[in-house]
Amino acid sequence: MSTPTSPLFRPARVGAWELPNRVVMAPMTRSRADDARVPPDLAARYYAQRAGAGLIVSEAAHAHPRGYGYPNTPGLETEAQRGAWRRVTDAVHARGGRIVAQLLHTGRVGHPSLFPDAARPVAPSAIAPEGLVRARDGMQPYVTPRALDIDELPGIAASYGDGARWALEAGFDGVELHGAFGYLLDQFLRDGSNRRTDAYGGPVERRARLLLESVDAAASAIGADRVGVRLSPGAEVNSMHDSDPATTFPAVARLLAPLGLAYLHLVDPAPAGAPFTDAMRAAFGGTLIVNGGYDRASADAVLGAGRADLVSFGAPFVANPDLVDRLRDGAPLAAPDPSTFYGGDARGYVDYPQHDGTVWADDEALLPARAA
């Protein structure tokens, strides 16, 4: 049964955008770009199928030549990459949607086989993650990264400004800086991976310096109201830890608060009680998107209580291109096939049916939305 008064389906003003609902499609790596890191033609259909979201955050794209951490993830650096993304953004806009590009530098999460000169990945400190990484020829042990020299860091920050400009050239409505899940900006924020003693290490204000400089570069390029940031205080993926995350991350949110950003995107799982959400909301003060295992009921609850402004959904959007309609109507959700999450072709990418059983034909992604 339709419930248009539900908080999840109320319109929202977020930064520069008017959104028709508060359902956000979370960024999800799909690893379907070619060897030149150009998104596939199918990406236009994939994202356009999901344009009912109030806002789409794209899979992570790279704007720095050392920013890649996995095979077949897309970039924004080249004209070919931006041209392919333009097909995506045009398709989303034709369906009435809005889409921002997530910008990522993976830092120590990567492998020399991904770079033409076989260079080591870079990081705040020479500390390797534990375990294996997806390299060019399969899974390989992580290598010890090279600690970045202090004179390299302004160039890292500037790359986020380049990425923001390139994203708008490609038709995106804005950008999200990926400061979560153990990638470079997150590596600088946490004392488990940042052992520096210079101006980018030590107290949290210095560990947050690269994030703040990167945000400033992106905001200077396209306006702060088109820039968001994603953080994951409790995530320990990629061997991440911090000695006091309950202090570190609200402090980071307070440093971001006066910058006029479009939003803060917080990964804080609902099934675990969202332990960081209230402190981060109070510290940031601006628009807060929450993510992490939400369903219709828990999304309505967190929005209805005023603890967040929007809710993002990841895996449910993979198998349910019409997720917004299904949530609104109380329709059952299809389960995704994890074996098709990364790499491959149309299977598990653009062939999931809508609730009525239909699957888009090849040319439908670029057509305007049907009249209601």
LINMO-V7144 format. One record per residue. N is the residue number from 0. RES is the residue in one letter. PHI is phi in whole degrees, 0 to 359 (NA if undefined). PSI is psi as a letter, one per 40 degrees, with the letter a starting at -180 (NA if undefined). NEAR is the number of other ideal C-beta (glycine too) atoms within 8 Angstrom. Layout:
# LINMO-V7144
[[N & RES & PHI & PSI & NEAR] [N & RES & PHI & PSI & NEAR]]
This chain:
# LINMO-V7144
[[0 & M & NA & h & 4] [1 & S & 287 & h & 5] [2 & T & 227 & g & 7] [3 & P & 295 & e & 6] [4 & T & 278 & e & 5] [5 & S & 303 & h & 9] [6 & P & 305 & d & 9] [7 & L & 295 & d & 14] [8 & F & 248 & e & 12] [9 & R & 276 & i & 9] [10 & P & 293 & i & 7] [11 & A & 212 & i & 12] [12 & R & 264 & h & 6] [13 & V & 230 & h & 11] [14 & G & 55 & b & 13] [15 & A & 275 & e & 8] [16 & W & 241 & i & 11] [17 & E & 261 & h & 6] [18 & L & 254 & h & 13] [19 & P & 282 & e & 6] [20 & N & 206 & i & 13] [21 & R & 251 & f & 14] [22 & V & 267 & h & 17] [23 & V & 250 & h & 16] [24 & M & 276 & h & 12] [25 & A & 288 & i & 10] [26 & P & 292 & h & 12] [27 & M & 218 & h & 10] [28 & T & 297 & h & 9] [29 & R & 238 & e & 10] [30 & S & 53 & f & 10] [31 & R & 244 & e & 12] [32 & A & 289 & i & 12] [33 & D & 277 & a & 7] [34 & D & 292 & e & 4] [35 & A & 269 & e & 8] [36 & R & 62 & f & 13] [37 & V & 265 & h & 12] [38 & P & 301 & i & 10] [39 & P & 285 & i & 9] [40 & D & 303 & d & 7] [41 & L & 297 & e & 11] [42 & A & 298 & d & 12] [43 & A & 298 & d & 13] [44 & R & 292 & d & 14] [45 & Y & 304 & d & 12] [46 & Y & 286 & d & 15] [47 & A & 296 & d & 16] [48 & Q & 302 & d & 11] [49 & R & 252 & e & 13] [50 & A & 289 & e & 14] [51 & G & 290 & e & 11] [52 & A & 299 & i & 14] [53 & G & 302 & d & 12] [54 & L & 211 & h & 13] [55 & I & 256 & h & 14] [56 & V & 254 & h & 15] [57 & S & 292 & i & 13] [58 & E & 304 & i & 10] [59 & A & 297 & h & 11] [60 & A & 238 & i & 17] [61 & H & 249 & h & 16] [62 & A & 239 & e & 13] [63 & H & 238 & h & 9] [64 & P & 296 & e & 4] [65 & R & 254 & e & 9] [66 & G & 271 & e & 12] [67 & Y & 276 & h & 12] [68 & G & 236 & e & 14] [69 & Y & 218 & i & 12] [70 & P & 293 & i & 8] [71 & N & 63 & f & 10] [72 & T & 261 & i & 15] [73 & P & 277 & i & 13] [74 & G & 240 & i & 13] [75 & L & 233 & e & 15] [76 & E & 288 & d & 8] [77 & T & 257 & i & 9] [78 & E & 298 & d & 5] [79 & A & 296 & d & 8] [80 & Q & 297 & d & 17] [81 & R & 293 & d & 12] [82 & G & 296 & d & 9] [83 & A & 293 & d & 14] [84 & W & 294 & d & 17] [85 & R & 298 & d & 10] [86 & R & 298 & d & 12] [87 & V & 296 & d & 16] [88 & T & 294 & d & 13] [89 & D & 299 & d & 11] [90 & A & 294 & d & 15] [91 & V & 296 & d & 14] [92 & H & 294 & d & 11] [93 & A & 297 & d & 11] [94 & R & 267 & e & 11] [95 & G & 84 & e & 7] [96 & G & 263 & i & 13] [97 & R & 229 & i & 11] [98 & I & 216 & h & 16] [99 & V & 245 & i & 16] [100 & A & 266 & h & 15] [101 & Q & 278 & h & 15] [102 & L & 256 & h & 18] [103 & L & 223 & h & 11] [104 & H & 240 & h & 14] [105 & T & 279 & e & 13] [106 & G & 62 & b & 14] [107 & R & 286 & e & 15] [108 & V & 276 & g & 12] [109 & G & 176 & a & 11] [110 & H & 209 & i & 13] [111 & P & 304 & d & 9] [112 & S & 296 & e & 9] [113 & L & 276 & e & 11] [114 & F & 248 & i & 9] [115 & P & 303 & d & 3] [116 & D & 263 & e & 4] [117 & A & 57 & f & 6] [118 & A & 291 & i & 8] [119 & R & 289 & i & 8] [120 & P & 299 & i & 16] [121 & V & 246 & i & 12] [122 & A & 199 & i & 15] [123 & P & 295 & d & 15] [124 & S & 220 & i & 10] [125 & A & 278 & g & 8] [126 & I & 234 & h & 10] [127 & A & 274 & i & 9] [128 & P & 292 & i & 11] [129 & E & 272 & i & 5] [130 & G & 97 & a & 7] [131 & L & 241 & i & 7] [132 & V & 234 & i & 14] [133 & R & 284 & h & 8] [134 & A & 262 & a & 11] [135 & R & 298 & d & 6] [136 & D & 246 & f & 5] [137 & G & 106 & a & 5] [138 & M & 286 & h & 6] [139 & Q & 223 & i & 10] [140 & P & 296 & i & 6] [141 & Y & 298 & i & 13] [142 & V & 259 & i & 9] [143 & T & 288 & h & 7] [144 & P & 285 & i & 13] [145 & R & 271 & h & 9] [146 & A & 290 & h & 10] [147 & L & 294 & h & 10] [148 & D & 288 & i & 6] [149 & I & 298 & d & 8] [150 & D & 282 & e & 5] [151 & E & 274 & e & 9] [152 & L & 290 & d & 12] [153 & P & 301 & d & 8] [154 & G & 291 & d & 7] [155 & I & 299 & d & 14] [156 & A & 299 & d & 13] [157 & A & 298 & d & 9] [158 & S & 297 & d & 13] [159 & Y & 289 & d & 16] [160 & G & 292 & d & 12] [161 & D & 300 & d & 10] [162 & G & 299 & d & 17] [163 & A & 295 & d & 17] [164 & R & 296 & d & 10] [165 & W & 296 & d & 12] [166 & A & 297 & d & 17] [167 & L & 293 & d & 11] [168 & E & 299 & d & 7] [169 & A & 276 & e & 14] [170 & G & 94 & e & 10] [171 & F & 293 & i & 13] [172 & D & 274 & e & 9] [173 & G & 171 & a & 16] [174 & V & 220 & i & 17] [175 & E & 237 & h & 15] [176 & L & 274 & h & 16] [177 & H & 277 & h & 14] [178 & G & 249 & f & 11] [179 & A & 236 & i & 11] [180 & F & 56 & f & 11] [181 & G & 80 & e & 13] [182 & Y & 270 & a & 16] [183 & L & 305 & d & 15] [184 & L & 296 & d & 13] [185 & D & 293 & d & 15] [186 & Q & 300 & d & 15] [187 & F & 288 & d & 15] [188 & L & 290 & d & 16] [189 & R & 259 & h & 14] [190 & D & 285 & e & 9] [191 & G & 287 & d & 9] [192 & S & 245 & e & 16] [193 & N & 246 & h & 14] [194 & R & 250 & f & 9] [195 & R & 292 & i & 10] [196 & T & 242 & e & 5] [197 & D & 264 & a & 6] [198 & A & 288 & e & 6] [199 & Y & 246 & e & 13] [200 & G & 217 & i & 12] [201 & G & 95 & b & 6] [202 & P & 301 & i & 5] [203 & V & 300 & d & 10] [204 & E & 298 & d & 8] [205 & R & 277 & d & 10] [206 & R & 294 & d & 15] [207 & A & 274 & e & 13] [208 & R & 298 & d & 11] [209 & L & 295 & d & 14] [210 & L & 301 & d & 15] [211 & L & 294 & d & 11] [212 & E & 292 & d & 11] [213 & S & 291 & d & 13] [214 & V & 300 & d & 16] [215 & D & 299 & d & 10] [216 & A & 297 & d & 14] [217 & A & 292 & d & 16] [218 & A & 295 & d & 14] [219 & S & 295 & d & 6] [220 & A & 281 & d & 9] [221 & I & 227 & e & 12] [222 & G & 98 & h & 7] [223 & A & 298 & d & 11] [224 & D & 284 & e & 9] [225 & R & 244 & e & 14] [226 & V & 236 & h & 18] [227 & G & 239 & i & 16] [228 & V & 227 & h & 14] [229 & R & 248 & h & 16] [230 & L & 228 & i & 16] [231 & S & 222 & g & 11] [232 & P & 303 & d & 14] [233 & G & 264 & e & 11] [234 & A & 284 & h & 10] [235 & E & 246 & e & 6] [236 & V & 296 & i & 7] [237 & N & 58 & f & 8] [238 & S & 62 & f & 11] [239 & M & 270 & i & 14] [240 & H & 200 & i & 7] [241 & D & 224 & i & 11] [242 & S & 290 & d & 5] [243 & D & 208 & g & 6] [244 & P & 297 & d & 10] [245 & A & 293 & d & 9] [246 & T & 262 & d & 8] [247 & T & 301 & d & 15] [248 & F & 283 & d & 14] [249 & P & 299 & d & 13] [250 & A & 296 & d & 12] [251 & V & 297 & d & 13] [252 & A & 299 & d & 13] [253 & R & 294 & d & 9] [254 & L & 291 & d & 9] [255 & L & 281 & d & 14] [256 & A & 306 & d & 10] [257 & P & 279 & e & 4] [258 & L & 272 & e & 10] [259 & G & 73 & f & 6] [260 & L & 291 & i & 15] [261 & A & 295 & d & 13] [262 & Y & 192 & i & 14] [263 & L & 246 & h & 16] [264 & H & 254 & h & 14] [265 & L & 253 & h & 16] [266 & V & 270 & h & 14] [267 & D & 208 & g & 16] [268 & P & 304 & h & 9] [269 & A & 298 & d & 12] [270 & P & 299 & d & 6] [271 & A & 268 & e & 9] [272 & G & 92 & e & 5] [273 & A & 47 & g & 13] [274 & P & 294 & d & 7] [275 & F & 262 & e & 14] [276 & T & 301 & d & 14] [277 & D & 293 & d & 8] [278 & A & 293 & d & 10] [279 & M & 291 & d & 17] [280 & R & 297 & d & 11] [281 & A & 296 & d & 8] [282 & A & 287 & d & 11] [283 & F & 278 & d & 12] [284 & G & 82 & e & 6] [285 & G & 261 & a & 8] [286 & T & 294 & h & 11] [287 & L & 242 & h & 15] [288 & I & 258 & h & 15] [289 & V & 248 & i & 16] [290 & N & 215 & i & 14] [291 & G & 136 & g & 11] [292 & G & 75 & f & 7] [293 & Y & 285 & i & 11] [294 & D & 239 & a & 6] [295 & R & 302 & d & 8] [296 & A & 295 & d & 6] [297 & S & 289 & d & 10] [298 & A & 294 & d & 14] [299 & D & 300 & d & 11] [300 & A & 293 & d & 8] [301 & V & 290 & d & 15] [302 & L & 286 & d & 15] [303 & G & 297 & d & 7] [304 & A & 278 & e & 6] [305 & G & 75 & e & 4] [306 & R & 277 & e & 11] [307 & A & 206 & i & 12] [308 & D & 251 & d & 10] [309 & L & 215 & i & 18] [310 & V & 231 & h & 15] [311 & S & 255 & i & 13] [312 & F & 236 & h & 13] [313 & G & 257 & c & 10] [314 & A & 308 & d & 8] [315 & P & 301 & d & 10] [316 & F & 286 & d & 14] [317 & V & 298 & d & 11] [318 & A & 264 & e & 11] [319 & N & 228 & g & 12] [320 & P & 300 & d & 9] [321 & D & 259 & f & 10] [322 & L & 304 & d & 16] [323 & V & 301 & d & 12] [324 & D & 296 & d & 11] [325 & R & 294 & d & 13] [326 & L & 296 & d & 11] [327 & R & 296 & d & 12] [328 & D & 267 & e & 9] [329 & G & 69 & f & 7] [330 & A & 282 & i & 7] [331 & P & 295 & i & 4] [332 & L & 262 & h & 9] [333 & A & 283 & i & 8] [334 & A & 267 & h & 5] [335 & P & 284 & i & 12] [336 & D & 261 & h & 8] [337 & P & 301 & d & 5] [338 & S & 293 & e & 5] [339 & T & 251 & e & 9] [340 & F & 298 & d & 10] [341 & Y & 241 & h & 6] [342 & G & 77 & i & 6] [343 & G & 102 & a & 8] [344 & D & 232 & b & 6] [345 & A & 292 & d & 6] [346 & R & 295 & h & 7] [347 & G & 75 & e & 11] [348 & Y & 237 & c & 12] [349 & V & 238 & e & 10] [350 & D & 254 & e & 8] [351 & Y & 288 & h & 11] [352 & P & 283 & i & 9] [353 & Q & 285 & i & 9] [354 & H & 299 & d & 10] [355 & D & 278 & e & 5] [356 & G & 92 & e & 5] [357 & T & 276 & i & 6] [358 & V & 237 & h & 8] [359 & W & 300 & i & 10] [360 & A & 285 & i & 5] [361 & D & 303 & d & 6] [362 & D & 266 & e & 6] [363 & E & 286 & d & 9] [364 & A & 298 & d & 12] [365 & L & 261 & e & 10] [366 & L & 270 & i & 7] [367 & P & 300 & i & 5] [368 & A & 300 & i & 8] [369 & R & 293 & i & 4] [370 & A & 296 & i & 3] [371 & A & 291 & NA & 2]]
